[in-house]
Amino acid sequence: MLKPLLSATLMLVSSHTVAAEYDLVPPPAELDISVPQVNCLKAVDVVKNQDVALFKEIFYPISVTDTQVAQHLKITHDKYYTKIISG
């Protein structure tokens, strides 16, 4: 009976110590998130407009043809923009 009580007490003390250590960590420097936000909005435009050229501009170059990219964009567009809502 004493062993569970002792282990619970140790967990409380150790978790308090870990939490106290986070109080001493300085906040991160200001991050420039404007580029990822712009790329996120461009990614929406890629799917919405099925734009292969914009896809190539913002995503890492991959070894697929334009036809394959267009097929993938069509499937993704149909999945998110042409749903039948039976609600």
C-alpha atoms as a printed R data frame, in Angstrom:
   type eleno elety resid chain resno       x      y       z
1  ATOM     1    CA   MET     A     1   0.000  0.000   0.000
2  ATOM     2    CA   LEU     A     2   2.838  2.333   0.709
3  ATOM     3    CA   LYS     A     3   4.573  1.607  -2.609
4  ATOM     4    CA   PRO     A     4   1.752  3.006  -4.854
5  ATOM     5    CA   LEU     A     5   1.496  6.093  -2.673
6  ATOM     6    CA   LEU     A     6   5.232  6.658  -2.843
7  ATOM     7    CA   SER     A     7   5.345  6.216  -6.632
8  ATOM     8    CA   ALA     A     8   2.392  8.608  -7.094
9  ATOM     9    CA   THR     A     9   4.152 11.192  -4.942
10 ATOM    10    CA   LEU     A    10   7.352 10.837  -6.945
11 ATOM    11    CA   MET     A    11   5.444 11.294 -10.201
12 ATOM    12    CA   LEU     A    12   3.854 14.482  -8.937
13 ATOM    13    CA   VAL     A    13   7.179 15.886  -7.796
14 ATOM    14    CA   SER     A    14   8.977 14.919 -11.015
15 ATOM    15    CA   SER     A    15   6.215 16.300 -13.262
16 ATOM    16    CA   HIS     A    16   6.302 19.573 -11.324
17 ATOM    17    CA   THR     A    17  10.066 19.755 -11.833
18 ATOM    18    CA   VAL     A    18   9.756 19.159 -15.582
19 ATOM    19    CA   ALA     A    19   7.042 21.810 -15.860
20 ATOM    20    CA   ALA     A    20   9.183 24.248 -13.879
21 ATOM    21    CA   GLU     A    21  12.061 23.716 -16.315
22 ATOM    22    CA   TYR     A    22   9.843 24.827 -19.200
23 ATOM    23    CA   ASP     A    23   9.219 28.107 -17.423
24 ATOM    24    CA   LEU     A    24  12.929 28.896 -17.722
25 ATOM    25    CA   VAL     A    25  13.090 28.330 -21.488
26 ATOM    26    CA   PRO     A    26  12.939 31.621 -23.372
27 ATOM    27    CA   PRO     A    27  10.204 32.004 -25.976
28 ATOM    28    CA   PRO     A    28  11.259 31.220 -29.561
29 ATOM    29    CA   ALA     A    29  12.360 34.056 -31.790
30 ATOM    30    CA   GLU     A    30   9.755 35.503 -34.086
31 ATOM    31    CA   LEU     A    31   9.265 33.188 -37.045
32 ATOM    32    CA   ASP     A    32   8.528 34.461 -40.512
33 ATOM    33    CA   ILE     A    33   5.534 32.361 -41.508
34 ATOM    34    CA   SER     A    34   4.474 34.506 -44.430
35 ATOM    35    CA   VAL     A    35   6.078 32.217 -47.036
36 ATOM    36    CA   PRO     A    36   4.401 29.018 -45.767
37 ATOM    37    CA   GLN     A    37   1.063 30.843 -45.565
38 ATOM    38    CA   VAL     A    38   1.405 32.057 -49.151
39 ATOM    39    CA   ASN     A    39   2.370 28.559 -50.305
40 ATOM    40    CA   CYS     A    40  -0.636 27.116 -48.484
41 ATOM    41    CA   LEU     A    41  -2.949 29.487 -50.304
42 ATOM    42    CA   LYS     A    42  -1.225 28.628 -53.588
43 ATOM    43    CA   ALA     A    43  -1.750 24.926 -52.853
44 ATOM    44    CA   VAL     A    44  -5.476 25.593 -52.546
45 ATOM    45    CA   ASP     A    45  -5.388 27.321 -55.926
46 ATOM    46    CA   VAL     A    46  -3.512 24.363 -57.422
47 ATOM    47    CA   VAL     A    47  -6.270 21.958 -56.443
48 ATOM    48    CA   LYS     A    48  -9.152 24.338 -57.120
49 ATOM    49    CA   ASN     A    49  -7.933 25.303 -60.604
50 ATOM    50    CA   GLN     A    50  -6.102 22.025 -61.341
51 ATOM    51    CA   ASP     A    51  -3.057 24.103 -62.301
52 ATOM    52    CA   VAL     A    52  -0.095 21.888 -63.240
53 ATOM    53    CA   ALA     A    53   2.297 24.824 -63.781
54 ATOM    54    CA   LEU     A    54   1.645 26.252 -60.320
55 ATOM    55    CA   PHE     A    55   2.013 22.754 -58.851
56 ATOM    56    CA   LYS     A    56   5.496 22.532 -60.366
57 ATOM    57    CA   GLU     A    57   6.347 26.010 -59.098
58 ATOM    58    CA   ILE     A    58   5.593 25.476 -55.422
59 ATOM    59    CA   PHE     A    59   6.206 21.754 -54.878
60 ATOM    60    CA   TYR     A    60   9.487 19.903 -54.881
61 ATOM    61    CA   PRO     A    61  10.335 18.586 -58.358
62 ATOM    62    CA   ILE     A    62   9.215 14.989 -58.790
63 ATOM    63    CA   SER     A    63   9.791 12.533 -61.584
64 ATOM    64    CA   VAL     A    64   6.281 12.308 -63.022
65 ATOM    65    CA   THR     A    65   4.780 13.579 -66.229
66 ATOM    66    CA   ASP     A    66   2.393 16.495 -66.542
67 ATOM    67    CA   THR     A    67  -0.367 14.052 -67.437
68 ATOM    68    CA   GLN     A    68   0.127 12.161 -64.189
69 ATOM    69    CA   VAL     A    69   0.078 15.398 -62.189
70 ATOM    70    CA   ALA     A    70  -3.091 16.489 -63.992
71 ATOM    71    CA   GLN     A    71  -4.770 13.144 -63.212
72 ATOM    72    CA   HIS     A    72  -3.810 13.443 -59.550
73 ATOM    73    CA   LEU     A    73  -5.109 17.011 -59.384
74 ATOM    74    CA   LYS     A    74  -8.382 15.964 -61.030
75 ATOM    75    CA   ILE     A    75  -8.884 13.160 -58.499
76 ATOM    76    CA   THR     A    76  -8.067 15.489 -55.601
77 ATOM    77    CA   HIS     A    77 -10.301 18.249 -56.991
78 ATOM    78    CA   ASP     A    78 -13.208 15.861 -57.444
79 ATOM    79    CA   LYS     A    79 -12.729 14.521 -53.928
80 ATOM    80    CA   TYR     A    80 -12.944 17.934 -52.267
81 ATOM    81    CA   TYR     A    81 -15.007 20.089 -54.663
82 ATOM    82    CA   THR     A    82 -17.608 17.826 -56.280
83 ATOM    83    CA   LYS     A    83 -19.236 16.076 -53.358
84 ATOM    84    CA   ILE     A    84 -22.827 15.045 -53.306
85 ATOM    85    CA   ILE     A    85 -24.196 16.240 -49.999
86 ATOM    86    CA   SER     A    86 -27.066 14.136 -48.779
87 ATOM    87    CA   GLY     A    87 -27.653 15.987 -45.636
